[in-house]
Amino acid sequence: MKAKTRGLLPAALFAALVLAVFADPLFTRRTFVGRDIVPYGLPLEKAVHDAWARGRVPVWWEDISGGRPLLPNPNAGVFYPVRPLLSPLALPTAMRLLPVLHWILAGWGMLAALRVFCSRAGAWAGAACYVFSGVIVSEVFYTSFLPGMALLPWALWAVARPAPRSFARVGPIALVFALMLLAGDVFSVSLAVLACLLWIALECPAADRGRLLRLGALGFLAAALLALPQIVATALLAPETRRSILGVSLGEALGFTLSPWRLLELVVPFPFGPTWSMDLTQDWGTRVFRHFFATLFVAPVAAFALVSPRATAGPGARASRWLVVLCGGIALVGGIVPASWAALPSPVPLRYPEKFMLGATLGLAVLAARSVDGMRRGRRVAPFLGVAGLLAAGALVAAVRPAASGDLAVRAVKGDPALGAAASAALPGALAEAGLLWAATALAAGLLSAGRPAGTAAALALLTAVPVAANRRVAQTANEATVYPPTAFARAIARRDPEGRFRGLDESVYRAPSALRDATLPGDVGSSEFYRQSWIYYTPSLWRRGLVFNSDLDAGDLSRIESLRRVSALAATQSDSGPFFSSLALRFGMRYRGQEPLPGFRPFGGDPVRFWDENESALPDVRLARRWIETTGPVEALAALPRMPADGLVVETGRAGTGQARAGEVRVLEKSAERLRIQTRCPDATWLFVLRGDWSYRTVTVDERPIAVSPAQIAFAAVPLPPGVHRVDWRETIPGIEVSVWGPAAGLVLLAAVRFRRPA
């Protein structure tokens, strides 16, 4: 029992460390902000969280892009178990816990994996280097990627741990990869497969490789079966998205690619200014490079281990070094692609190769653990002191000759010469701070080499403090009261439209850019207030206010809404396009002062920066058509749409024709993301228009009889109704669930077969 308790102690201490480091916001009324959190992460997590809290499967997101599939979008990860488990909590509490839980899970995974081939001291140092690295702390901005980040070390553990029995190998692999597949992050799954293959190829005896490959493949097959409902739903969504149909250009795919200059961040956490702050008056590097991760810094012990093969010799070193080289090489690939190729289609519809630095960080953390074990066998102080001295000298030069140093730095990275002043202000502090981090690591190396228990404990404390001191600041927080409450514009809309029958629009994106857009708001941490006020992102979904022509941040919109979005850009230039916007329930808009309103919109209020507009002729999102044109396909529908009045529809029925009907009545009995129940009364045959994306995987009945749904207004849906009183029941469903529901059962049967299989 004592040995078991002693084995659990590092895990408990590591969890306590994470809780202490992130006490703000855990134990205060603050929340993480910055980058994608407010415009994308929070709204997405809220849609999933609210559905589970209502006891519904999160199949549909009604507030974004006029309504689009939610569960099939892999970024949502709706079946990933942590999300339904957190759903009983209030959203702000859940969003404080989500990153912290995953950092703890990642640390436990590193401790478990590294204890297979490292000492306890090495395992602790490696876990600290991984969890508190710049890449992993930056994952707080991308809630979709947190599960993959946390599970990646567990994939290494599953393949590296001793397991003489087949099930002891297959079971953990199946569990880890099933969770990763349910989370939906393609990059982390790919990195986990790569890490496992490198381990088998480079760290396992040749005689065992074939067996490990077979068992690994069996485990992955079981994982795919367990996650089959998510896999099938995503596979059925993909062909209908704009990413698949319209493709992704090389320029977009390589939007976040790594510059070789950024490899300096492995030595100096922030050589290009405080990129963590998102303050462009100081953060000059962001205006030269696009930063997906605020910094690549892991720790001096990891950077040293990367270039010192002799210091890291032992199990895990070769595979980890290759993982760093391969992932780093992929992350740098955009630098070798000519700029003239930017408009060419990408061969793979994935974006941002910098994401592969997650795998490189895993490799660097393992090398750091091996390096710590090497330090315990011999002194390694001199290299760290040497680098610390060079950095101190560089800081001194940058302080004495700030203008020359700043200009040299900007010229080296081919930045705008105007950035020289910001660079000269940032360089001395950045170099001096890095020198201190390397000096602290030198002290830790000396303590480790002495071999005394107290010295080892002090050394581990220093090695933990170094990445924490460098990278904790990346995870910024702000008071919850500045993030979650609705804006004044959202409150004004709610008073005018309490039932949520209309949508909002950011008119400013259709007009010439305004200088007011870039005006810095005092105290706007992580630009969260800018995103709250701008209705081009997903933030209004936090307040259940719907959008149609919002930005497609994850390139996951259905292709038809992307086509209609392009039509809207043309309509905005026409003086007679008011009926177009009215027909899409676009009643409310906002724009910067000095910009012209869109056709049909008139001011009803505002603030010192923006006008708030209302389009009083806008029609509700659920209504009966007064007149319509039937077309044979989308091309004909696109030609007919500009000629239609606001109360008309263009419906793609496969035949040509026109029609009209007298006014009827619509009563919405239930309106949720997953279900609509509607009662209609119509004197003539007509169409029921519903502002929800045209999508094949739903069931609609009229008076309990199934009925086909046709595309309407290019991107949305319409149901044919005969004269009389009718009840329409509209349910969003899980694509392919009729078949995929058997996948988990088949996966469990496969695992049972492996478990109870008799040895040959």
Phi, psi and omega in degrees: 000321180297319179296321180294318179296319179297326178290330180276344184301314179301322179296317179295319179294322181292320177299318179297322178298313180298318179297323180289317182296324182251035175303324168262111022254007189305318188248022176225173178268056177237166182216155178292140177221170176118149176050242189274358189297304185285317182283341186226305188299308181299312179300319179296313180296325179296319180300317179290313183301314184294322179295312178298322180296330177277358183079021180248150173284130184285083185266339190217144176244102189280344187271344190249135176054036181073011183103123181211162180300141179252304182302316181293339179289115185297337179296337182282327179051048190292333180271356177297122195302330184299326184292308176296330179293328179274350187296333176293343181277158173297147184305313179302322178294315179299322182284338170288322185282326189306306179294320184295316177302321182284328174294321176295314180299321178296318178297317177297321178297318178294318178300315181294315182292316185287333177292346176294326185221009179231166174287170176299320180296315179297319180297318179297313181298318179296320179295318179295319179297322181289305189293323183259017175289162180298322181294313185289321176294325178294341178296345177301333180287341189235084186299334179294335185261354182300315180299316180297319177301316183288327184273343182304313177297329179292329175296319176297317178300318184298327182266336185270334185292148175296134181206088182293329180269146184300316184294328179295339175268312186292318184301306179298321178299316180297316182295312183297312183288331175297317178296320179295319179292323177293326178291332169087009182270106183298322183296314182293323176297316179297318180294322178295317177298316179298315180298319180293317180296319178296321179297314181296319184286326190247343185243347183261147173302145184304324183292337184264351189295317181299316180296317180296320178297317180296314181292323177297317178296321178295318177297319180293322177298316178298321178298316180297322177293318179298326182262014188301322178302321178289317183297314182294317180300317179293320180296327179281334176285318190310314182295344182259359181273158178294334179297322181277316186283312181272342178082172177239128179286159177300323179299317179289318181299323184261019185304321175247086175245154189274129170279141176305331179298331182289348175296342173301335181293344174291340181253316181243121186304317185224069181289343184252029180095175183284075181297340178290336188278337185057028175260102187292349175286339179243326185279076185287336182295328180295337178273001175248313180241150171273127183254108170285318173253139184300326177202158177262001187299130175253292177183155176304324181296329178285317179298319177297316182297327182297323184257009182232079182302323182294327182285347184239017182300142178136179182304138177090342187289313184296312181298320181292320180296319178294324178297318178297314184295314182293314181293319177297321179297319178293320180297333181270359191299328182298337181290341181258000179269123180301144180299332181292347179272359189303326183276351180290151179290141177285137179293339179233128183280046176243159186232152166072083179296343178301338179301336180291348176293348170299315178294320178297323179294320175301313179298319180295323179293321176295317178297324177298318178297317178296323180295320178298318176297324176294322179297328181289344179260349181188160184287134178228034187284319189304314181300320181291319178294323180298314179294320178300319178295317179297319180292321177297319178296319177298321178296321179295314179298316181296329179284323181284321181238067187296316184296313180296319181294316180296317179296319179298317181297317182292319179295322182299321182265008178060044177268173177295127180305335179295346180278356184303319182296316178295320179295317181295329179286329186270328189300311183303314181294320181296316180290320179295317179299315179299320178301318178296321179295320178289324177295319177298323178292324175299317177298318178298320179298319178296318179294321180295318183293338179291333173080010180269142182304316180296320179295322178296318179297317179295320179297318180293325176297319178294315182295332175283320183294330184298303179293329177297313181297324183284320196245347181303326184296342180299322182276086182281155178228159176216161178299136180304328183293346178263001184240307191277322183297148179294151177286171178299322179296317179296322178293321179296320178295318182299325178292324182277337185220067185296335182273354179069039182273351184235169183240165179249166187212137172267099183291338188297333182288345179266357183242168178303141182304144180254142176296337180293337182298322185266006178293125182286129178273130181302132177071018182277085183290126178064021180059021184296323180291324176300315181292325178295321183281337183269122183265030174262344180261191186269358188305322180303340177297337176300333184248016178060035173255127188274155178232162175237307185256043174288165176293143179268083191294326182254015181051038183248007179292152169297145188297331182293322179291328176294321176297317180292327177299321178291326175295322181297326178297322177288319181298327181296340180269355184256136183286341184254023186265011178307315180301328179300309181292324179297322183292344182256022176062023181273090185262331187241142179213163175220151180206162177284149177299135185101346176265149179281145176287161173287158180304131179093347183262140179225147182295143170231357180177196179163187176224182183299343185253326190231153165266145172253127185245158176225137176252093189292344180270001180298144181257154185297163182285343174232118186199165175265138181283141174268332178207158184201160172238130175262137181232164182276346181185181185292328180295314179293323178296321180296324179288327184277334188303315182297340183271353187275140172289171184299325183269014179254164179232150167249113187244131180268098182253352184091002178220159180264140179172174178224166178192165176207161183211156174287164183296141176236192181235144176232128176237118180272115182273325178213135180220104175225172180299326187268339187208143170236134170236123189228138172249130182237152172226114183227128181288337181230163173298137184203192179237139172265114179270135177230123180282075173221141184307139176297121192204137189280338193257072174210159175243132179231129176237147172242116184055043176069012176251128180300144181217148180282146178252136182250150174296139179223145183051039178073308193248352189242204193222151178217145182242129178285138180231134172280170177299152175119193179259132185220156172244125180251127178243117188242119181233129172279137185238170178273119182302130175073012186295336180301328180260314188292340180300336180277349182300308179302321178297318178296322178297318178294322177297318179298316179295322178296322179297320177292321183295318187257008177292133178280138178302144180292000000 
